Amino acid sequence: MSIAAALGDSVAGVAAEPPRRRARRAHLVLLGPGVVYLVLFFVVPVGALLATSLYVPVPGGDVGEYQPAFHWQNYVDALAQFWPALLRSFWFAFLATLAALVIGYPMAYVIAVRARGRRLLQGLLLVLVVAPFFTSFILRTIAWKQILADDAFVVTALHVLHLLPADARLTATPFAVVSGLTYNFLPFMVLPIFAALERLDSRLLEAGADLYASPATTFRTVTWPLSLPGVVAGTLLVFIPAAGDYVNASLLGNNTNTTMIGQVIDARFFKVLDYPTAASLSVVLMVAILLLVGAYIRRSGTEDLL
C-alpha cells in the first residue's frame, strides 16, 4: 500500500469518527428515558422489596413496625408456612395455561389461516378475541362467578344431566379458579399464536398435501414448528400473570383449597401487616418464575426469546 493511500485511509477514518460519536450520543439520549424509567420503577422497588424481606420486628414496637436487618430466616419461615399455596399457584397456572393453549390454538389457526384473505371476517374475529379487554378484569371475573353460581344455568343443567351431584357446586372450587384464569388470560394466548401463524406460508401446507402427507403429519412437521415461537410467547404471557394472580382465587375460590400465593401476599401486606413475610414470598415467587421461564425457554429451543 502506498503512503498516499495510507494517509487517505487515516484521514477518512478521522472524518468518519465524529458522526459515529454523534450516533452514540443519539443512542444514549434515546435510551436515557427508558433506563431512568426502569431504574425508578423496577430496580428501586425490587431493591426495596429485597430489603424489606430481611426486616425484623422492632422490639416492643406496635404491629407493623419493623427495622432493617439481615434476617434470612424470614425466607425459611415463609416457605415453611406457605409452601402449599405456592405450589398450588404454579399448579393452577399450569392448568390454566394448558387449557388456554388447547382452546386458543384452534382459534388462532382459524383466524390466521382459514380466514386468510377475508379481511373483514379476520378483523371481526380479532375484535371478538380482544373484546373482553374493553371491560374491567374484576367485572369479568364477577361475571364468571355468576355463570358458575349454584342457581345459574350451568350448574342447573349439570344437575339435570346427573353430571354433578345434587349437593355439589362449582364456585369455591379449583375448577372455578382455573376456569376464571383461563378465561381472563385466553387472549394473551391467542394473539401471539395468531401473529406466528399469520406469517405461515400457505404454500408449505400445499406442498405437504402434494407429498401425500396427512393433515396430522403436515401439522406436526410444518405448522406446529413454525408456530412454536407464538406458542412459547403465549404460554409465558398466560403462566406468569396467572401464577401471581389473586383476583380469581379471591372471587371464585376464597377457601383453603383454592388459596393462591397472591392472596397470601395481599393478606400479609394489607391485613396482617407482616411486611417481611409478604416481601419474602414475593421474592421467592419472582425468582421461581424466572427459573421456570428460563428452563422452559431453553427446553423448547427458543433461547432467542431470552
N, C-alpha and C positions, 0 to 999 in steps of 0.2 A: 504494500500500500504506500502511495506517495505521501510526502509531507503535506502537500496541499489538500489531499483527500482527508488526511487525519485531522488537520486543522478545521476543515469544513464540517466533519462529524462532531468535533468538540463544540464548535460554535452552534451547530444545530441543537446539540444536547442542552447547552446553556439557554438557548432561546426557548426550548420546549419546557424547561423546568418551571418557570413561573406559572404557566397555565395549569400544570399538574398541581402545584401548591394551591392555586386558586380552587381547583376542583376538590382537593382535600378539605379545604376550609368550607366549601359549599356543602360537602358531605357532613362535616361536623355540625354545621348550622342546621341542616335538615334533621340530623339525628338528635340534636340537643333537646328539643321539646319532649320527644318520646322517652329519652333517657331520664330526664328530670321527672316526668310523669311516673315511670316505673320505679324510680328511687323513692319518690314521695308516697306512692300508693301501693307499692308492693314490697320493696326491700325494707323500708322503715316499719310497716305494720308487721311483717314477718319477724323482723328483729325484736319488736316489742312483744310479739306472741311468744317467741323463744325465751325472752327474759321473764315474762310472766309465768311461764310454765315451771320455773325454778324458784318462785317466791315461796315464802313460808309465812304463817300467821304471825302477827305482832303479839308478843307475849302479853296477856292481859288485855288485848285490844278487843274492839267490838267485832261483830260478824262482818266479814267483807274487808277487814283491814289486814293487809299483807305488807311484807317488807322484802326488798331484794335479797336474794341468796342464791346458792348453787346446790339446791336440794334435788338431786337427781332421783331420789326415792319417789318423787311425785309421779314419775312415769311408771314405775313398778306398781305403785298403789292404784293408779288409774286403770292400768291394764288388768290387774288382778280383780278389780271390781266390775269393770265394764267390758271385758273381752267378749262376752256373748253378744252384746249389742253391736260391737264392731264386726264380728263375723257375720251376724245376721244382716248387717247393712251391705256387706260385699255379696252375700248370697242373694238378697233381694235385687241388688243392682245387676248381678249376673243374669238372673231370671228375666228381669225387665229388658235387658239388652238383647238376650236371645229371642224373646217374644217380639221385640221391635224389629229385629232382623228378619224373622220369619214373616212378619206382616208387612214390613216396609220394603223388602227387596222386590217382591212381585209388583207392588205399587210403583216403585221407581222404574222397574223394567217396562211396565205398560206405558208409563208417561214418556220415557226416554226413547223406547224402541218401537213399540206398537203404535204410539201416537205420533211418531216422527213424520214430519211433512204436513201435519194438520195443526197449524199454529194455534188456532182458536181453541181446539179441544185440549191441546197440550197446556196452553195458558190457563184454561179453566180448571184443569186437574191440579195444576200447581197452586192456584189460588185456594182450592179446597184443602190442599195439604197445609198451607200456612194460615188458613182462616182461623184456627184456634188461637193463634197468637194475637188476634185482634181483641181478645178478652183477657181478663186478669187470670194469672196462674191459680190463685186461690179460688176464684169463681169457677174455673173449670174443674177443680178438684171437688168443690162442694156439689157441683152438678153431677159428678161421677158418684158422689155419696148418695145423692137422691136416686140415681139409676139403680144402685145396689141396695137400696133401703128394703126393709122387711116387707113393706106393703107395696113395693114397686112391681112393675110388670115382669122383670127378670126373675126375681125370687118367686113370685106367684106362679109363673109358667114352669119353673123348675119343680115347684111343689106339685103342680097338677100332673106333670110328666113323671113324677116319682124319681126324679134325678137328684133331688135334695131332700134329706129327711125333714119331717114336719117341724121339728124343733131346731133345725139348723138355720144359719143366717150367713150372709156374705160379707156384711160390714164387720169391722173389727176383726178381720182375719188377714192372714198373709196374702191370700188371693186378692183381696180388695186393694191392699197396698201395692202389690206387684202390678195389678191392672191399672191403678192410677199412675204409677211410674211409667208404664208402657205407653199409656195414652198421652201423657203430658210431654214425653220426650220423643215420641214417634217421628215428628217432623225432622228432628235432628239426625235421624237415621235415613229418612227418605231422601233428603236434599243432597247429601254428599254422594250417595249411590247414584242418584239421578245425574249429577254432574259427571260422574265417571262413565256411566252408560251413554250419556249424550255424545261423548266423543268416540263411541264404538263404531267402527266402520262396518256398515251392514254387508259389505262385500265379503267380509270374513265369514259371516254366517252363511251366505250363499255358497261360498267355497266349501264350507263344511258339508252342506247338503249335496253339492256336486260330487264330493268324495264319498258319498253314501254313508256319512256319519249320522247317527240317530240324533234327534233333538237333545237327548240327555247327554250324549257324548260331546256334541257341539257346545252345550252349556258348560260342561265340566272342563273342556280343553281350551275354549275360546272366551266365552262370555265371563265366566267366573274369574279367571286370572286377570283379565283386563279390567274388571270392576273391583278388584281387591283393594286398591287404594281408597276407593269410596267406602268400601265395607269397613276397612280399618278406621278411617276417619269417623264414620257414623257410629261404630261401636264405642269409640273413645268419647264422642260427644254425648252419648247416652249414659255410658257407665260412670264417667267421672261425676257429673252432677247428681246422678241417681244415688251414688254411694253416700253422698253427703246431704241428701235431701231429708227434710224433716216435716214438710207440709203434708205430704201424702200420708206419712206414718201417723201424724197427729190427727188428721181429719178422717182418714179411712181405717186406721187401726186403733191407736191410743190405748194399748194394753201391753202387758208384759211379753206377750208372744209376738208383738209387732214393733216393739221399740227399736228404733234405729239410732245410730251413733249421733246423728244430727239432733235428735230430740234430747239426748243426754247432754250434749254440749250446750244447747239452748237453755235447758233447765239449770245446769251448773253455773252458767254465766248470769242469767237474769232472775232466777228464783232462789237458788241456794246460795248464790254469791261466792261460789267456790271457784275463783278465777284460776288458780294454778292447775286444778284438775281439768277444767274446761280447756285451758290452753294446752295442756299436755295431750289430751285426746285430739285436739285439733292438729297438733304437730304430728302425732302418730298417724292420723288419718291422711295427712298430706304426704308424708314420707311413704306410707304403704301404697297409696295411689301412684306415686311416682315410680316406685319399684315395679308394681304390677304393670303399669303402662309401658315402661321401658322393656320389660321382659316380653310383653305381648307383641310389641312392635318388632323386636328382634326375632321373635319366634315366627311371626307372619312374613318376615322377609321384606319389610318396608322401612328399613332404617332411615331412608331419606326424610321420613316424617319427623324425625327427632331434631 
